[in-house]
Amino acid sequence: MAETEHAIVLCYDISRAATRRRVAAFLEDRLVRVQQSVFEGRMTPTAARTLFAATVTRLDPGDGLRLYVLDRDGLSKSLAHGGAPLPEESSFYLF
């Protein structure tokens, strides 16, 4: 059985500018940047765990990374103003 895609939010707190640029470039190829250090997209749990682990390898000691998963109920209760829309099933494609 195929895994279901969920909306995810990935955000970071990175001290060094060079590391921030490297991580941002890595994530911009995979997710939609909605704020300086916040990215959204849709993916399966396996893909999300893989992306999280790959991102961790690009961090410096002391940097922070968080991944939040929004199921259908959580997404329906979410709000957004300005910027990119929330990652609806029909509007996001992971290449």
Buried (B, 14 or more C-beta within 10 A) or exposed (E): EEEEBBBBBBBBEBEEEEBBEBBBEBBEEBBBBBEEBBBBBBBBEEBBEEBBEEBEEBBEEEBEBEBEEBEEEEBEEEEEEEEBEBBEEEEBEEE
